[in-house]
Each structure stands twice: as C-alpha cells, then as structure tokens.
Amino acid sequence: MDNTFRRAHRLLKTDEFSSVFHLRNARSNQLFQVYARPNGLTHARLGLVVGKKVAKRANRRNYIKRTVREWFRLHRHDLPPMDFVVRSRQAYYRGEYHEAVKALAALFAKLARCRDSSSS
C-alpha cells in the first residue's frame, strides 16, 4: 500500500481552502477544528492551518503540522474522498502526542459518519 503524502493529496491554493471553509461543515474539540467538503476525486486531500496565536514559535507550529500530516498519510486510504482542512486550536507537546492523535481521529470519524448519513 502506498503511504506517501504526494502533492495530489494536499490543498495548496487559497481557492481550495476557501471552498472548504465556505461549506461550513466542521467538527471541533479542544485541540482541533476539522472542516470537510466532498471533492469529486477518488482520494482525500488535506490542508493545514496553524496560526501564530496557537503557537508563537515556528518549531512548535511545524511539529503540530508534521504530526497531523503523518496521521493523514497513514490513514488516508480509510477516509472518504473529501477535502479536509485541519485548524489547530491549541498547541500540544510531544508528551501529549497520543491524546492529540486520538482527538484528531475522532473528528475525522465524525465527519465521515456525517457524510455517510447524508449520502444515504
């Protein structure tokens, strides 16, 4: 199974992010807010937003983005063909990694269930 995180699996342009934000289909918890929108492709795509208000230092913001990308890379085959934008709401540290991953997985599961129930 191909577990790479290629350019085709990323949201890159402002218009792509805006279209996901515009739909307002979102779920959130203490650490993350995840927006979703069907994309009409055969695979899921990911966009990330980690602002300076969440983490002042660039290395902290990069760590958050790296952990989210890694989770997405390993689980993208299980996700529906949608565009996802993950917005970080609170910084977390290496010791809180497992809790953050669980929180992220729960949000993606909620959005996938919401999509499944609306398409039925």
Z-matrix of the N, CA and C atoms (Angstrom, degrees):
N
C 1 1.442
C 2 1.525 1 109.05
N 3 1.313 2 115.42 1 135.58
C 4 1.458 3 121.71 2 -178.31
C 5 1.522 4 110.10 3 -81.77
N 6 1.316 5 117.83 4 113.37
C 7 1.463 6 121.99 5 -178.88
C 8 1.518 7 112.75 6 -108.82
N 9 1.315 8 117.54 7 26.85
C 10 1.459 9 119.48 8 179.33
C 11 1.523 10 110.22 9 -79.24
N 12 1.313 11 115.47 10 165.17
C 13 1.468 12 121.48 11 177.94
C 14 1.524 13 107.19 12 -118.48
N 15 1.318 14 115.20 13 80.51
C 16 1.456 15 121.29 14 -174.45
C 17 1.523 16 111.47 15 -80.93
N 18 1.314 17 113.97 16 169.83
C 19 1.456 18 122.09 17 179.08
C 20 1.529 19 111.89 18 -58.08
N 21 1.317 20 117.55 19 -33.38
C 22 1.465 21 122.12 20 -179.75
C 23 1.527 22 112.15 21 -65.95
N 24 1.321 23 117.72 22 -18.13
C 25 1.464 24 121.90 23 -178.53
C 26 1.525 25 112.74 24 -99.54
N 27 1.334 26 116.81 25 12.91
C 28 1.460 27 121.29 26 -177.18
C 29 1.523 28 110.53 27 -118.85
N 30 1.298 29 115.93 28 146.99
C 31 1.461 30 121.40 29 167.43
C 32 1.517 31 105.86 30 -90.36
N 33 1.325 32 116.65 31 124.31
C 34 1.455 33 120.03 32 -173.27
C 35 1.526 34 113.17 33 -117.10
N 36 1.319 35 117.10 34 -36.49
C 37 1.453 36 120.70 35 -172.65
C 38 1.523 37 111.67 36 -94.66
N 39 1.300 38 114.83 37 153.31
C 40 1.466 39 121.31 38 179.40
C 41 1.521 40 111.05 39 -59.06
N 42 1.323 41 117.80 40 -38.40
C 43 1.467 42 121.40 41 179.65
C 44 1.520 43 111.48 42 -62.78
N 45 1.324 44 117.21 43 -37.04
C 46 1.464 45 120.74 44 178.95
C 47 1.529 46 110.69 45 -66.01
N 48 1.323 47 116.57 46 -42.50
C 49 1.465 48 120.47 47 177.06
C 50 1.528 49 110.22 48 -65.29
N 51 1.321 50 116.73 49 -44.64
C 52 1.468 51 121.38 50 -177.19
C 53 1.520 52 111.44 51 -61.35
N 54 1.327 53 117.28 52 -39.65
C 55 1.466 54 119.27 53 -179.09
C 56 1.528 55 111.25 54 -65.83
N 57 1.307 56 117.88 55 -33.63
C 58 1.470 57 121.04 56 177.44
C 59 1.525 58 110.04 57 -72.24
N 60 1.326 59 117.57 58 -44.45
C 61 1.464 60 120.87 59 178.67
C 62 1.529 61 111.52 60 -63.84
N 63 1.330 62 116.42 61 -36.21
C 64 1.462 63 121.27 62 -176.54
C 65 1.527 64 112.15 63 -64.57
N 66 1.307 65 117.78 64 -34.49
C 67 1.468 66 120.96 65 -178.35
C 68 1.524 67 112.01 66 -68.44
N 69 1.324 68 117.75 67 -27.32
C 70 1.473 69 123.75 68 175.75
C 71 1.523 70 113.89 69 63.60
N 72 1.302 71 117.64 70 27.65
C 73 1.461 72 121.37 71 173.91
C 74 1.521 73 106.56 72 -91.66
N 75 1.330 74 116.75 73 98.31
C 76 1.468 75 120.19 74 -172.91
C 77 1.515 76 111.32 75 -138.16
N 78 1.315 77 114.47 76 152.86
C 79 1.469 78 123.29 77 171.79
C 80 1.523 79 106.02 78 -132.66
N 81 1.330 80 115.70 79 148.50
C 82 1.458 81 117.21 80 -178.06
C 83 1.522 82 110.70 81 -146.33
N 84 1.324 83 113.24 82 160.64
C 85 1.458 84 121.95 83 172.04
C 86 1.525 85 106.70 84 -142.13
N 87 1.295 86 116.88 85 -164.09
C 88 1.457 87 120.34 86 -174.90
C 89 1.537 88 112.67 87 -64.48
N 90 1.333 89 117.73 88 -34.75
C 91 1.461 90 120.73 89 -174.57
C 92 1.524 91 114.65 90 -95.54
N 93 1.348 92 117.16 91 -34.95
C 94 1.463 93 120.33 92 -171.51
C 95 1.517 94 111.95 93 -135.10
N 96 1.323 95 114.25 94 158.82
C 97 1.450 96 122.47 95 166.69
C 98 1.525 97 105.00 96 -129.17
N 99 1.339 98 116.43 97 125.78
C 100 1.456 99 120.78 98 -176.86
C 101 1.522 100 108.92 99 -117.78
N 102 1.327 101 115.71 100 123.47
C 103 1.452 102 123.19 101 176.04
C 104 1.525 103 108.04 102 -101.02
N 105 1.334 104 116.78 103 149.01
C 106 1.460 105 119.56 104 -179.34
C 107 1.517 106 110.33 105 -142.35
N 108 1.336 107 114.56 106 151.34
C 109 1.456 108 121.77 107 177.71
C 110 1.526 109 108.06 108 -155.05
N 111 1.340 110 118.86 109 133.38
C 112 1.473 111 119.73 110 175.41
C 113 1.526 112 109.79 111 -59.57
N 114 1.328 113 116.32 112 140.55
C 115 1.463 114 118.27 113 -175.36
C 116 1.522 115 114.81 114 -113.14
N 117 1.318 116 119.65 115 -8.61
C 118 1.457 117 120.35 116 178.84
C 119 1.521 118 113.91 117 75.16
N 120 1.298 119 117.57 118 7.98
C 121 1.472 120 121.85 119 177.76
C 122 1.528 121 108.35 120 -101.51
N 123 1.312 122 115.32 121 -174.41
C 124 1.466 123 119.55 122 178.82
C 125 1.520 124 112.45 123 -99.01
N 126 1.337 125 116.93 124 2.40
C 127 1.458 126 120.14 125 -176.81
C 128 1.532 127 110.44 126 -144.19
N 129 1.313 128 115.24 127 162.69
C 130 1.468 129 121.78 128 177.42
C 131 1.526 130 109.80 129 -82.80
N 132 1.333 131 115.22 130 152.78
C 133 1.462 132 121.20 131 175.55
C 134 1.523 133 108.59 132 -129.26
N 135 1.333 134 115.78 133 153.64
C 136 1.462 135 121.81 134 -174.37
C 137 1.518 136 111.47 135 -126.47
N 138 1.329 137 114.93 136 138.54
C 139 1.453 138 122.62 137 170.24
C 140 1.521 139 108.31 138 -127.65
N 141 1.315 140 117.10 139 148.65
C 142 1.469 141 121.43 140 -176.55
C 143 1.523 142 110.95 141 -126.52
N 144 1.333 143 115.01 142 140.51
C 145 1.458 144 121.55 143 174.33
C 146 1.521 145 107.47 144 -133.49
N 147 1.330 146 115.59 145 114.89
C 148 1.461 147 121.32 146 175.72
C 149 1.525 148 106.32 147 -131.96
N 150 1.318 149 115.70 148 104.76
C 151 1.459 150 120.77 149 -174.34
C 152 1.511 151 113.53 150 -84.24
N 153 1.329 152 114.19 151 167.07
C 154 1.462 153 120.21 152 178.47
C 155 1.519 154 112.04 153 -69.60
N 156 1.322 155 117.70 154 -22.50
C 157 1.463 156 119.82 155 176.88
C 158 1.524 157 110.78 156 -68.69
N 159 1.317 158 116.59 157 -29.00
C 160 1.468 159 121.38 158 179.86
C 161 1.515 160 110.17 159 -76.33
N 162 1.318 161 116.32 160 -47.59
C 163 1.467 162 121.40 161 -178.38
C 164 1.532 163 107.87 162 -142.46
N 165 1.293 164 116.15 163 115.88
C 166 1.468 165 120.66 164 -175.92
C 167 1.531 166 112.50 165 -66.09
N 168 1.320 167 116.06 166 -38.22
C 169 1.462 168 119.88 167 -174.27
C 170 1.527 169 111.12 168 -90.30
N 171 1.323 170 115.64 169 138.82
C 172 1.460 171 121.50 170 -176.86
C 173 1.527 172 112.12 171 -61.46
N 174 1.323 173 117.60 172 -36.57
C 175 1.465 174 118.69 173 -178.77
C 176 1.525 175 111.47 174 -65.49
N 177 1.318 176 117.96 175 -32.24
C 178 1.471 177 121.89 176 176.88
C 179 1.530 178 110.25 177 -70.22
N 180 1.354 179 117.17 178 -43.67
C 181 1.471 180 120.97 179 177.41
C 182 1.526 181 110.49 180 -62.66
N 183 1.315 182 116.21 181 -41.23
C 184 1.465 183 119.96 182 179.46
C 185 1.521 184 111.55 183 -65.20
N 186 1.319 185 117.73 184 -37.19
C 187 1.470 186 121.10 185 177.85
C 188 1.535 187 110.40 186 -63.02
N 189 1.324 188 116.65 187 -43.32
C 190 1.467 189 120.32 188 179.07
C 191 1.529 190 109.73 189 -62.15
N 192 1.322 191 117.03 190 -46.96
C 193 1.469 192 120.18 191 179.87
C 194 1.521 193 111.39 192 -63.25
N 195 1.316 194 116.80 193 -40.31
C 196 1.459 195 120.92 194 -179.19
C 197 1.526 196 111.59 195 -63.35
N 198 1.331 197 117.37 196 -41.30
C 199 1.462 198 119.80 197 -179.19
C 200 1.531 199 111.42 198 -69.48
N 201 1.329 200 117.37 199 -38.23
C 202 1.472 201 120.18 200 178.20
C 203 1.522 202 110.29 201 -67.06
N 204 1.329 203 117.33 202 -44.20
C 205 1.474 204 120.61 203 178.05
C 206 1.517 205 111.02 204 -60.41
N 207 1.311 206 117.01 205 -41.04
C 208 1.466 207 121.11 206 -179.97
C 209 1.528 208 110.76 207 -63.93
N 210 1.321 209 117.64 208 -44.01
C 211 1.470 210 120.18 209 177.72
C 212 1.526 211 110.06 210 -61.42
N 213 1.334 212 116.27 211 -45.42
C 214 1.468 213 120.47 212 -179.98
C 215 1.525 214 110.78 213 -62.24
N 216 1.311 215 117.68 214 -43.30
C 217 1.463 216 122.35 215 -178.81
C 218 1.520 217 110.83 216 -58.52
N 219 1.324 218 116.91 217 -41.13
C 220 1.461 219 120.82 218 -177.93
C 221 1.523 220 113.49 219 -78.70
N 222 1.338 221 117.93 220 -22.17
C 223 1.467 222 120.83 221 -174.40
C 224 1.523 223 114.50 222 -116.42
N 225 1.324 224 118.33 223 4.28
C 226 1.463 225 119.54 224 -174.36
C 227 1.521 226 113.32 225 -64.20
N 228 1.333 227 118.16 226 -24.99
C 229 1.461 228 120.89 227 179.09
C 230 1.527 229 111.57 228 -69.37
N 231 1.322 230 117.60 229 -22.83
C 232 1.460 231 122.06 230 -179.41
C 233 1.527 232 112.42 231 -91.39
N 234 1.325 233 117.33 232 -8.22
C 235 1.457 234 121.16 233 -175.59
C 236 1.527 235 111.19 234 -90.36
N 237 1.335 236 117.05 235 149.22
C 238 1.465 237 120.34 236 176.75
C 239 1.528 238 110.35 237 -69.81
N 240 1.322 239 118.22 238 161.65
C 241 1.473 240 120.80 239 -179.87
C 242 1.526 241 111.09 240 -72.74
N 243 1.307 242 115.17 241 84.75
C 244 1.461 243 121.93 242 -178.53
C 245 1.524 244 109.52 243 -137.18
N 246 1.331 245 114.72 244 159.97
C 247 1.460 246 120.67 245 170.55
C 248 1.518 247 107.30 246 -92.71
N 249 1.307 248 116.77 247 128.60
C 250 1.457 249 122.36 248 179.43
C 251 1.522 250 109.23 249 -118.25
N 252 1.317 251 115.85 250 135.20
C 253 1.462 252 120.87 251 171.75
C 254 1.522 253 106.20 252 -119.43
N 255 1.326 254 115.87 253 122.19
C 256 1.454 255 121.75 254 179.09
C 257 1.518 256 107.81 255 -103.38
N 258 1.318 257 115.38 256 121.17
C 259 1.461 258 121.73 257 177.12
C 260 1.527 259 107.50 258 -109.92
N 261 1.305 260 115.33 259 124.29
C 262 1.461 261 120.00 260 178.92
C 263 1.521 262 109.13 261 -79.14
N 264 1.323 263 115.98 262 134.70
C 265 1.460 264 120.84 263 -179.17
C 266 1.521 265 112.20 264 -106.17
N 267 1.336 266 116.29 265 -21.05
C 268 1.463 267 120.72 266 -177.11
C 269 1.523 268 108.37 267 -153.29
N 270 1.304 269 116.53 268 140.35
C 271 1.464 270 120.79 269 178.62
C 272 1.524 271 109.89 270 -73.74
N 273 1.305 272 115.37 271 151.15
C 274 1.462 273 121.12 272 174.41
C 275 1.524 274 107.63 273 -137.92
N 276 1.320 275 114.26 274 161.78
C 277 1.462 276 120.11 275 -174.69
C 278 1.512 277 110.18 276 -113.99
N 279 1.304 278 116.16 277 173.78
C 280 1.460 279 121.56 278 -176.03
C 281 1.527 280 112.94 279 -55.28
N 282 1.306 281 118.38 280 -35.80
C 283 1.457 282 121.48 281 179.55
C 284 1.522 283 113.08 282 -69.06
N 285 1.326 284 117.40 283 -18.77
C 286 1.459 285 122.45 284 -179.04
C 287 1.526 286 112.07 285 -102.86
N 288 1.321 287 116.84 286 12.24
C 289 1.467 288 121.90 287 -175.60
C 290 1.530 289 112.28 288 -56.30
N 291 1.311 290 118.01 289 -48.69
C 292 1.466 291 120.86 290 -175.51
C 293 1.524 292 111.89 291 -64.81
N 294 1.323 293 117.77 292 -38.10
C 295 1.463 294 120.67 293 176.52
C 296 1.527 295 110.57 294 -65.21
N 297 1.325 296 116.66 295 -39.89
C 298 1.467 297 120.65 296 179.31
C 299 1.523 298 111.08 297 -64.66
N 300 1.313 299 117.01 298 -42.20
C 301 1.465 300 120.91 299 179.31
C 302 1.529 301 110.69 300 -64.67
N 303 1.314 302 117.46 301 -40.91
C 304 1.467 303 120.58 302 177.23
C 305 1.528 304 110.70 303 -62.79
N 306 1.321 305 117.13 304 -42.64
C 307 1.463 306 121.28 305 179.25
C 308 1.520 307 110.92 306 -63.32
N 309 1.319 308 117.03 307 -41.38
C 310 1.459 309 121.72 308 179.10
C 311 1.521 310 110.84 309 -65.67
N 312 1.316 311 117.43 310 -45.28
C 313 1.461 312 121.70 311 179.54
C 314 1.528 313 111.25 312 -61.12
N 315 1.321 314 116.90 313 -38.64
C 316 1.468 315 120.56 314 179.61
C 317 1.521 316 111.00 315 -64.47
N 318 1.321 317 117.96 316 -40.08
C 319 1.459 318 120.69 317 179.42
C 320 1.522 319 111.68 318 -67.21
N 321 1.321 320 117.30 319 -42.93
C 322 1.462 321 120.18 320 177.60
C 323 1.531 322 110.53 321 -63.23
N 324 1.320 323 117.54 322 -38.53
C 325 1.465 324 121.05 323 178.46
C 326 1.526 325 110.66 324 -64.63
N 327 1.326 326 117.38 325 -41.28
C 328 1.466 327 120.97 326 178.25
C 329 1.522 328 110.72 327 -61.50
N 330 1.329 329 117.19 328 -44.46
C 331 1.455 330 120.31 329 -179.10
C 332 1.532 331 111.73 330 -67.34
N 333 1.325 332 116.74 331 -36.48
C 334 1.466 333 119.65 332 177.85
C 335 1.533 334 110.33 333 -67.01
N 336 1.339 335 117.62 334 -40.66
C 337 1.469 336 121.30 335 178.04
C 338 1.525 337 109.97 336 -64.98
N 339 1.312 338 116.81 337 -40.23
C 340 1.463 339 121.44 338 179.46
C 341 1.529 340 109.52 339 -62.05
N 342 1.313 341 117.14 340 -41.74
C 343 1.471 342 121.67 341 179.31
C 344 1.514 343 110.50 342 -66.13
N 345 1.339 344 116.81 343 -43.34
C 346 1.467 345 121.17 344 -179.57
C 347 1.524 346 111.44 345 -63.11
N 348 1.325 347 116.78 346 -41.20
C 349 1.472 348 119.45 347 -178.19
C 350 1.527 349 111.18 348 -71.99
N 351 1.337 350 118.48 349 -31.17
C 352 1.448 351 120.04 350 179.89
C 353 1.525 352 112.52 351 -79.27
N 354 1.338 353 117.81 352 -24.94
C 355 1.472 354 121.01 353 179.27
C 356 1.530 355 111.31 354 -84.17
N 357 1.319 356 118.83 355 -14.36
C 358 1.467 357 121.88 356 -179.84
C 359 1.495 358 111.35 357 -76.69
